[in-house]
Amino acid sequence: YGYTFVEHLFDIGGWGTVDRAYVELPLSTEQIMHPERYPDDVPTEENLPEFSDILGNGWEEIDRNTMGEWFTYLILAKGLNEDARLEEADASIAAEGWGGDAYVVYFNAEASSTVMVLHTSWDTTRDADEFTAAFKDYANARFSASSKDTWLGEDGFHSFHQIDDTTTWILAPDENTAMMVWQALQP
């Protein structure tokens, strides 16, 4: 995607436009994957709260960042479980409406347990619907279905929520912990 990004910039304004990209860096993988969106399509800033208080003792935050469109695509199309991988074109369509995200990961060494939350905003509700459908296909192939929007995996309990143009994926050691995390995200 980098070559295509630079080629696009060069085509619209030569080396000067390419040079300006070193000063005005792309803000997301989306802008590189879709060069026509650079620099105007600015990602939505998403923030997740601290979950230490609701998780209790022994939980440590080990990572907090943004996935971006590229990693969203990779989860669906190139995950470790080959049987759960979606077709590349389907994963690309599902990830393309990405508007912004935030994730956080907590680990409890004593219990050897993980909590992960990925909250994503999409450009439109239709984009969120497309991702939701693709994620459910992915999750149904990767995990054991527990109910419509929950799954059990070797790594714990997964729940998925869509509200309008946002989606939230929660991984927790059990359903109760996942529900506490979900409740903490509610306004």
FIKOLZA-1660 file (N, C-alpha, C; in steps of 0.1 Angstrom, whole numbers, plus 5000, padded with zeros to 4 digits):
% residues 187
   i   px   py   pz ch aa at
   1 5008 4988 5000  A  Y  N
   1 5000 5000 5000  A  Y CA
   1 5009 5013 5000  A  Y  C
   2 5021 5012 5005  A  G  N
   2 5029 5023 5006  A  G CA
   2 5033 5029 4992  A  G  C
   3 5036 5019 4983  A  Y  N
   3 5040 5023 4969  A  Y CA
   3 5028 5030 4963  A  Y  C
   4 5016 5024 4964  A  T  N
   4 5004 5030 4958  A  T CA
   4 5001 5044 4964  A  T  C
   5 5003 5046 4977  A  F  N
   5 5001 5058 4984  A  F CA
   5 5010 5069 4978  A  F  C
   6 5023 5066 4977  A  V  N
   6 5033 5076 4971  A  V CA
   6 5030 5078 4957  A  V  C
   7 5027 5068 4949  A  E  N
   7 5024 5070 4935  A  E CA
   7 5012 5079 4933  A  E  C
   8 5002 5078 4942  A  H  N
   8 4990 5086 4941  A  H CA
   8 4994 5101 4944  A  H  C
   9 5002 5103 4954  A  L  N
   9 5006 5117 4957  A  L CA
   9 5014 5123 4946  A  L  C
  10 5023 5115 4940  A  F  N
  10 5032 5119 4929  A  F CA
  10 5023 5123 4917  A  F  C
  11 5013 5115 4914  A  D  N
  11 5004 5117 4903  A  D CA
  11 4996 5130 4904  A  D  C
  12 4993 5134 4917  A  I  N
  12 4985 5146 4918  A  I CA
  12 4993 5159 4920  A  I  C
  13 5006 5157 4923  A  G  N
  13 5014 5169 4925  A  G CA
  13 5029 5168 4925  A  G  C
  14 5034 5157 4920  A  G  N
  14 5048 5155 4919  A  G CA
  14 5055 5153 4932  A  G  C
  15 5069 5154 4932  A  W  N
  15 5077 5152 4944  A  W CA
  15 5074 5162 4955  A  W  C
  16 5069 5173 4952  A  G  N
  16 5066 5183 4963  A  G CA
  16 5054 5178 4971  A  G  C
  17 5044 5172 4965  A  T  N
  17 5033 5166 4973  A  T CA
  17 5038 5154 4981  A  T  C
  18 5047 5146 4975  A  V  N
  18 5052 5135 4983  A  V CA
  18 5060 5140 4995  A  V  C
  19 5069 5150 4993  A  D  N
  19 5077 5156 5003  A  D CA
  19 5068 5161 5015  A  D  C
  20 5056 5167 5011  A  R  N
  20 5047 5173 5021  A  R CA
  20 5042 5162 5030  A  R  C
  21 5040 5150 5025  A  A  N
  21 5035 5139 5033  A  A CA
  21 5045 5135 5044  A  A  C
  22 5057 5139 5043  A  Y  N
  22 5067 5136 5054  A  Y CA
  22 5065 5146 5065  A  Y  C
  23 5059 5158 5062  A  V  N
  23 5057 5168 5072  A  V CA
  23 5043 5166 5078  A  V  C
  24 5033 5163 5069  A  E  N
  24 5019 5161 5073  A  E CA
  24 5017 5146 5071  A  E  C
  25 5021 5138 5081  A  L  N
  25 5021 5124 5081  A  L CA
  25 5007 5119 5080  A  L  C
  26 5005 5107 5074  A  P  N
  26 4991 5101 5074  A  P CA
  26 4988 5098 5089  A  P  C
  27 4975 5099 5092  A  L  N
  27 4970 5097 5105  A  L CA
  27 4965 5083 5108  A  L  C
  28 4964 5075 5097  A  S  N
  28 4958 5062 5099  A  S CA
  28 4963 5053 5087  A  S  C
  29 4962 5040 5089  A  T  N
  29 4964 5031 5078  A  T CA
  29 4954 5033 5067  A  T  C
  30 4942 5037 5071  A  E  N
  30 4931 5040 5062  A  E CA
  30 4936 5050 5051  A  E  C
  31 4943 5060 5055  A  Q  N
  31 4947 5070 5046  A  Q CA
  31 4958 5065 5036  A  Q  C
  32 4965 5055 5040  A  I  N
  32 4975 5049 5032  A  I CA
  32 4969 5039 5022  A  I  C
  33 4959 5031 5028  A  M  N
  33 4952 5021 5020  A  M CA
  33 4943 5027 5009  A  M  C
  34 4938 5039 5012  A  H  N
  34 4929 5047 5003  A  H CA
  34 4935 5061 5001  A  H  C
  35 4945 5062 4993  A  P  N
  35 4953 5075 4992  A  P CA
  35 4944 5087 4989  A  P  C
  36 4933 5085 4982  A  E  N
  36 4924 5096 4979  A  E CA
  36 4917 5102 4992  A  E  C
  37 4918 5095 5003  A  R  N
  37 4913 5100 5016  A  R CA
  37 4923 5108 5024  A  R  C
  38 4935 5108 5019  A  Y  N
  38 4946 5116 5026  A  Y CA
  38 4946 5130 5020  A  Y  C
  39 4947 5140 5028  A  P  N
  39 4947 5141 5043  A  P CA
  39 4934 5144 5049  A  P  C
  40 4923 5145 5042  A  D  N
  40 4911 5150 5046  A  D CA
  40 4902 5141 5055  A  D  C
  41 4903 5128 5053  A  D  N
  41 4895 5118 5061  A  D CA
  41 4903 5115 5074  A  D  C
  42 4900 5123 5084  A  V  N
  42 4906 5122 5097  A  V CA
  42 4899 5112 5105  A  V  C
  43 4906 5103 5112  A  P  N
  43 4900 5092 5120  A  P CA
  43 4892 5099 5132  A  P  C
  44 4882 5092 5136  A  T  N
  44 4874 5096 5148  A  T CA
  44 4883 5092 5160  A  T  C
  45 4885 5101 5169  A  E  N
  45 4892 5097 5181  A  E CA
  45 4883 5090 5191  A  E  C
  46 4887 5078 5194  A  E  N
  46 4879 5070 5203  A  E CA
  46 4887 5068 5216  A  E  C
  47 4881 5068 5228  A  N  N
  47 4887 5067 5240  A  N CA
  47 4880 5056 5248  A  N  C
  48 4888 5048 5255  A  L  N
  48 4882 5038 5264  A  L CA
  48 4885 5042 5278  A  L  C
  49 4876 5039 5288  A  P  N
  49 4879 5042 5302  A  P CA
  49 4889 5032 5308  A  P  C
  50 4893 5035 5320  A  E  N
  50 4901 5026 5327  A  E CA
  50 4892 5015 5333  A  E  C
  51 4896 5003 5332  A  F  N
  51 4888 4992 5338  A  F CA
  51 4893 4986 5350  A  F  C
  52 4904 4991 5356  A  S  N
  52 4911 4985 5367  A  S CA
  52 4901 4984 5379  A  S  C
  53 4893 4994 5382  A  D  N
  53 4884 4994 5393  A  D CA
  53 4874 4983 5392  A  D  C
  54 4868 4981 5380  A  I  N
  54 4858 4970 5379  A  I CA
  54 4864 4956 5378  A  I  C
  55 4876 4955 5373  A  L  N
  55 4883 4942 5372  A  L CA
  55 4888 4937 5385  A  L  C
  56 4892 4946 5394  A  G  N
  56 4897 4942 5407  A  G CA
  56 4912 4940 5408  A  G  C
  57 4916 4935 5419  A  N  N
  57 4931 4932 5421  A  N CA
  57 4936 4922 5411  A  N  C
  58 4949 4924 5408  A  G  N
  58 4956 4915 5400  A  G CA
  58 4956 4918 5385  A  G  C
  59 4948 4927 5381  A  W  N
  59 4947 4931 5367  A  W CA
  59 4956 4942 5364  A  W  C
  60 4964 4941 5353  A  E  N
  60 4973 4951 5349  A  E CA
  60 4970 4955 5334  A  E  C
  61 4969 4968 5331  A  E  N
  61 4968 4972 5317  A  E CA
  61 4981 4970 5310  A  E  C
  62 4981 4962 5299  A  I  N
  62 4994 4959 5292  A  I CA
  62 4995 4966 5278  A  I  C
  63 4984 4970 5273  A  D  N
  63 4984 4977 5260  A  D CA
  63 4971 4985 5258  A  D  C
  64 4973 4997 5251  A  R  N
  64 4962 5006 5248  A  R CA
  64 4966 5013 5235  A  R  C
  65 4958 5012 5225  A  N  N
  65 4962 5019 5212  A  N CA
  65 4951 5018 5202  A  N  C
  66 4954 5020 5190  A  T  N
  66 4945 5019 5179  A  T CA
  66 4948 5008 5169  A  T  C
  67 4938 5001 5164  A  M  N
  67 4941 4990 5155  A  M CA
  67 4942 4996 5141  A  M  C
  68 4932 5004 5137  A  G  N
  68 4932 5009 5123  A  G CA
  68 4926 5000 5113  A  G  C
  69 4924 5005 5101  A  E  N
  69 4917 4996 5091  A  E CA
  69 4926 4984 5087  A  E  C
  70 4939 4986 5087  A  W  N
  70 4948 4975 5082  A  W CA
  70 4947 4963 5092  A  W  C
  71 4948 4966 5105  A  F  N
  71 4948 4955 5115  A  F CA
  71 4934 4949 5116  A  F  C
  72 4923 4957 5114  A  T  N
  72 4910 4952 5114  A  T CA
  72 4908 4942 5102  A  T  C
  73 4913 4945 5091  A  Y  N
  73 4913 4936 5079  A  Y CA
  73 4921 4924 5082  A  Y  C
  74 4933 4925 5088  A  L  N
  74 4941 4913 5091  A  L CA
  74 4935 4904 5101  A  L  C
  75 4928 4909 5111  A  I  N
  75 4920 4900 5120  A  I CA
  75 4911 4891 5112  A  I  C
  76 4904 4897 5103  A  L  N
  76 4894 4889 5095  A  L CA
  76 4900 4880 5085  A  L  C
  77 4910 4885 5078  A  A  N
  77 4915 4877 5066  A  A CA
  77 4928 4869 5069  A  A  C
  78 4935 4872 5079  A  K  N
  78 4949 4866 5081  A  K CA
  78 4951 4861 5095  A  K  C
  79 4940 4859 5103  A  G  N
  79 4942 4854 5116  A  G CA
  79 4949 4841 5117  A  G  C
  80 4954 4837 5129  A  L  N
  80 4961 4825 5131  A  L CA
  80 4953 4812 5128  A  L  C
  81 4940 4813 5130  A  N  N
  81 4931 4801 5128  A  N CA
  81 4927 4802 5113  A  N  C
  82 4934 4794 5105  A  E  N
  82 4931 4794 5090  A  E CA
  82 4917 4791 5087  A  E  C
  83 4910 4782 5095  A  D  N
  83 4896 4779 5092  A  D CA
  83 4886 4790 5094  A  D  C
  84 4891 4800 5102  A  A  N
  84 4882 4812 5105  A  A CA
  84 4884 4824 5095  A  A  C
  85 4895 4823 5087  A  R  N
  85 4898 4834 5078  A  R CA
  85 4887 4836 5068  A  R  C
  86 4884 4849 5066  A  L  N
  86 4874 4853 5056  A  L CA
  86 4882 4854 5043  A  L  C
  87 4874 4854 5032  A  E  N
  87 4880 4857 5019  A  E CA
  87 4886 4871 5019  A  E  C
  88 4897 4874 5013  A  E  N
  88 4904 4887 5014  A  E CA
  88 4894 4898 5009  A  E  C
  89 4887 4896 4999  A  A  N
  89 4878 4906 4994  A  A CA
  89 4867 4909 5004  A  A  C
  90 4862 4899 5010  A  D  N
  90 4851 4901 5020  A  D CA
  90 4857 4909 5032  A  D  C
  91 4869 4905 5037  A  A  N
  91 4875 4912 5048  A  A CA
  91 4878 4926 5045  A  A  C
  92 4882 4929 5033  A  S  N
  92 4885 4942 5028  A  S CA
  92 4873 4951 5028  A  S  C
  93 4862 4946 5023  A  I  N
  93 4849 4953 5023  A  I CA
  93 4845 4956 5037  A  I  C
  94 4846 4946 5046  A  A  N
  94 4841 4947 5060  A  A CA
  94 4850 4958 5067  A  A  C
  95 4863 4959 5064  A  A  N
  95 4871 4968 5072  A  A CA
  95 4871 4982 5066  A  A  C
  96 4867 4983 5053  A  E  N
  96 4869 4996 5046  A  E CA
  96 4861 5008 5052  A  E  C
  97 4850 5006 5058  A  G  N
  97 4843 5017 5064  A  G CA
  97 4848 5021 5078  A  G  C
  98 4860 5017 5081  A  W  N
  98 4866 5020 5094  A  W CA
  98 4866 5035 5096  A  W  C
  99 4862 5040 5108  A  G  N
  99 4863 5055 5110  A  G CA
  99 4872 5059 5121  A  G  C
 100 4875 5049 5130  A  G  N
 100 4884 5052 5142  A  G CA
 100 4881 5041 5152  A  G  C
 101 4891 5039 5160  A  D  N
 101 4889 5028 5171  A  D CA
 101 4899 5031 5182  A  D  C
 102 4896 5023 5193  A  A  N
 102 4905 5022 5204  A  A CA
 102 4904 5008 5210  A  A  C
 103 4916 5003 5214  A  Y  N
 103 4915 4990 5221  A  Y CA
 103 4924 4991 5234  A  Y  C
 104 4921 4982 5243  A  V  N
 104 4928 4981 5256  A  V CA
 104 4929 4967 5259  A  V  C
 105 4940 4963 5265  A  V  N
 105 4942 4949 5269  A  V CA
 105 4947 4949 5284  A  V  C
 106 4940 4941 5292  A  Y  N
 106 4944 4938 5306  A  Y CA
 106 4948 4924 5308  A  Y  C
 107 4958 4921 5317  A  F  N
 107 4962 4908 5319  A  F CA
 107 4963 4905 5334  A  F  C
 108 4958 4894 5339  A  N  N
 108 4959 4889 5353  A  N CA
 108 4969 4877 5353  A  N  C
 109 4981 4880 5357  A  A  N
 109 4991 4869 5357  A  A CA
 109 4987 4857 5366  A  A  C
 110 4982 4860 5378  A  E  N
 110 4978 4850 5387  A  E CA
 110 4968 4840 5381  A  E  C
 111 4958 4846 5375  A  A  N
 111 4947 4838 5369  A  A CA
 111 4950 4834 5354  A  A  C
 112 4961 4839 5349  A  S  N
 112 4965 4837 5335  A  S CA
 112 4953 4841 5326  A  S  C
 113 4947 4852 5328  A  S  N
 113 4935 4856 5321  A  S CA
 113 4937 4870 5314  A  S  C
 114 4930 4872 5303  A  T  N
 114 4930 4884 5295  A  T CA
 114 4917 4890 5294  A  T  C
 115 4916 4904 5294  A  V  N
 115 4905 4911 5290  A  V CA
 115 4909 4921 5279  A  V  C
 116 4902 4921 5268  A  M  N
 116 4905 4929 5257  A  M CA
 116 4892 4936 5252  A  M  C
 117 4892 4949 5250  A  V  N
 117 4881 4956 5244  A  V CA
 117 4886 4963 5232  A  V  C
 118 4878 4962 5221  A  L  N
 118 4880 4969 5209  A  L CA
 118 4867 4976 5205  A  L  C
 119 4868 4989 5206  A  H  N
 119 4856 4998 5203  A  H CA
 119 4859 5005 5190  A  H  C
 120 4851 5003 5179  A  T  N
 120 4853 5009 5166  A  T CA
 120 4841 5017 5162  A  T  C
 121 4844 5029 5157  A  S  N
 121 4834 5037 5150  A  S CA
 121 4836 5035 5135  A  S  C
 122 4824 5035 5128  A  W  N
 122 4824 5033 5114  A  W CA
 122 4819 5045 5107  A  W  C
 123 4822 5047 5094  A  D  N
 123 4818 5059 5087  A  D CA
 123 4803 5060 5086  A  D  C
 124 4796 5049 5085  A  T  N
 124 4781 5049 5085  A  T CA
 124 4776 5036 5092  A  T  C
 125 4763 5037 5095  A  T  N
 125 4757 5025 5101  A  T CA
 125 4758 5013 5092  A  T  C
 126 4757 5015 5079  A  R  N
 126 4758 5004 5069  A  R CA
 126 4772 4998 5070  A  R  C
 127 4782 5006 5071  A  D  N
 127 4796 5001 5073  A  D CA
 127 4797 4993 5086  A  D  C
 128 4791 4997 5096  A  A  N
 128 4791 4989 5109  A  A CA
 128 4783 4976 5107  A  A  C
 129 4772 4977 5099  A  D  N
 129 4765 4964 5096  A  D CA
 129 4773 4954 5089  A  D  C
 130 4781 4959 5079  A  E  N
 130 4789 4951 5071  A  E CA
 130 4800 4944 5079  A  E  C
 131 4806 4952 5088  A  F  N
 131 4816 4947 5097  A  F CA
 131 4810 4936 5106  A  F  C
 132 4799 4940 5112  A  T  N
 132 4792 4931 5121  A  T CA
 132 4789 4917 5115  A  T  C
 133 4784 4917 5103  A  A  N
 133 4781 4905 5096  A  A CA
 133 4794 4897 5093  A  A  C
 134 4805 4904 5089  A  A  N
 134 4817 4897 5087  A  A CA
 134 4823 4892 5100  A  A  C
 135 4823 4900 5110  A  F  N
 135 4828 4895 5123  A  F CA
 135 4821 4883 5128  A  F  C
 136 4808 4883 5127  A  K  N
 136 4800 4871 5131  A  K CA
 136 4804 4859 5123  A  K  C
 137 4806 4860 5110  A  D  N
 137 4811 4849 5102  A  D CA
 137 4825 4844 5107  A  D  C
 138 4834 4853 5110  A  Y  N
 138 4847 4850 5115  A  Y CA
 138 4846 4843 5129  A  Y  C
 139 4838 4849 5138  A  A  N
 139 4837 4844 5151  A  A CA
 139 4830 4830 5151  A  A  C
 140 4819 4828 5143  A  N  N
 140 4813 4815 5142  A  N CA
 140 4822 4804 5137  A  N  C
 141 4831 4808 5129  A  A  N
 141 4841 4798 5124  A  A CA
 141 4852 4796 5134  A  A  C
 142 4856 4806 5142  A  R  N
 142 4867 4804 5151  A  R CA
 142 4863 4799 5165  A  R  C
 143 4852 4803 5170  A  F  N
 143 4848 4800 5184  A  F CA
 143 4835 4792 5184  A  F  C
 144 4832 4786 5195  A  S  N
 144 4819 4779 5197  A  S CA
 144 4809 4789 5201  A  S  C
 145 4798 4789 5193  A  A  N
 145 4787 4799 5196  A  A CA
 145 4781 4796 5209  A  A  C
 146 4778 4806 5217  A  S  N
 146 4772 4805 5230  A  S CA
 146 4757 4810 5228  A  S  C
 147 4756 4822 5221  A  S  N
 147 4743 4827 5218  A  S CA
 147 4745 4836 5205  A  S  C
 148 4736 4844 5202  A  K  N
 148 4736 4852 5190  A  K CA
 148 4749 4860 5188  A  K  C
 149 4753 4867 5199  A  D  N
 149 4764 4876 5198  A  D CA
 149 4775 4873 5208  A  D  C
 150 4776 4860 5213  A  T  N
 150 4786 4856 5222  A  T CA
 150 4792 4843 5218  A  T  C
 151 4804 4841 5221  A  W  N
 151 4811 4829 5217  A  W CA
 151 4821 4825 5228  A  W  C
 152 4824 4812 5229  A  L  N
 152 4834 4807 5238  A  L CA
 152 4846 4802 5230  A  L  C
 153 4858 4807 5234  A  G  N
 153 4870 4803 5227  A  G CA
 153 4880 4798 5237  A  G  C
 154 4891 4792 5233  A  E  N
 154 4901 4787 5242  A  E CA
 154 4907 4799 5251  A  E  C
 155 4906 4811 5246  A  D  N
 155 4911 4822 5253  A  D CA
 155 4901 4829 5262  A  D  C
 156 4888 4825 5262  A  G  N
 156 4878 4830 5270  A  G CA
 156 4865 4833 5263  A  G  C
 157 4857 4842 5269  A  F  N
 157 4843 4845 5265  A  F CA
 157 4844 4857 5256  A  F  C
 158 4838 4857 5245  A  H  N
 158 4838 4868 5235  A  H CA
 158 4823 4873 5234  A  H  C
 159 4822 4886 5235  A  S  N
 159 4808 4892 5232  A  S CA
 159 4810 4904 5222  A  S  C
 160 4800 4906 5214  A  F  N
 160 4801 4916 5204  A  F CA
 160 4788 4924 5204  A  F  C
 161 4790 4937 5203  A  H  N
 161 4778 4946 5204  A  H CA
 161 4779 4956 5192  A  H  C
 162 4768 4959 5186  A  Q  N
 162 4767 4970 5177  A  Q CA
 162 4756 4980 5181  A  Q  C
 163 4759 4992 5182  A  I  N
 163 4749 5003 5184  A  I CA
 163 4752 5013 5173  A  I  C
 164 4742 5014 5164  A  D  N
 164 4742 5023 5152  A  D CA
 164 4756 5021 5145  A  D  C
 165 4764 5032 5145  A  D  N
 165 4777 5031 5137  A  D CA
 165 4789 5028 5145  A  D  C
 166 4787 5021 5157  A  T  N
 166 4798 5016 5165  A  T CA
 166 4797 5001 5168  A  T  C
 167 4809 4995 5169  A  T  N
 167 4809 4981 5173  A  T CA
 167 4819 4980 5185  A  T  C
 168 4816 4970 5193  A  T  N
 168 4825 4967 5205  A  T CA
 168 4827 4952 5206  A  T  C
 169 4839 4948 5206  A  W  N
 169 4843 4934 5208  A  W CA
 169 4849 4933 5222  A  W  C
 170 4844 4924 5230  A  I  N
 170 4850 4922 5243  A  I CA
 170 4854 4908 5245  A  I  C
 171 4866 4906 5249  A  L  N
 171 4872 4892 5253  A  L CA
 171 4874 4893 5268  A  L  C
 172 4868 4883 5275  A  A  N
 172 4870 4883 5290  A  A CA
 172 4871 4868 5294  A  A  C
 173 4875 4866 5306  A  P  N
 173 4876 4852 5311  A  P CA
 173 4863 4845 5312  A  P  C
 174 4852 4853 5314  A  D  N
 174 4839 4847 5316  A  D CA
 174 4828 4857 5312  A  D  C
 175 4816 4852 5312  A  E  N
 175 4805 4861 5308  A  E CA
 175 4802 4872 5318  A  E  C
 176 4803 4870 5331  A  N  N
 176 4801 4880 5341  A  N CA
 176 4811 4892 5339  A  N  C
 177 4824 4888 5337  A  T  N
 177 4834 4899 5335  A  T CA
 177 4831 4907 5322  A  T  C
 178 4827 4900 5311  A  A  N
 178 4824 4907 5299  A  A CA
 178 4812 4916 5301  A  A  C
 179 4802 4912 5308  A  M  N
 179 4791 4921 5310  A  M CA
 179 4794 4933 5319  A  M  C
 180 4803 4931 5329  A  M  N
 180 4807 4942 5337  A  M CA
 180 4815 4952 5329  A  M  C
 181 4823 4948 5320  A  V  N
 181 4831 4956 5311  A  V CA
 181 4821 4964 5302  A  V  C
 182 4811 4957 5296  A  W  N
 182 4801 4963 5287  A  W CA
 182 4794 4974 5295  A  W  C
 183 4789 4971 5307  A  Q  N
 183 4782 4980 5315  A  Q CA
 183 4790 4993 5318  A  Q  C
 184 4803 4991 5320  A  A  N
 184 4812 5002 5322  A  A CA
 184 4814 5012 5310  A  A  C
 185 4811 5006 5298  A  L  N
 185 4812 5014 5286  A  L CA
 185 4799 5022 5283  A  L  C
 186 4788 5019 5291  A  Q  N
 186 4776 5026 5288  A  Q CA
 186 4776 5040 5294  A  Q  C
 187 4770 5050 5287  A  P  N
 187 4770 5063 5293  A  P CA
 187 4761 5065 5305  A  P  C
% end
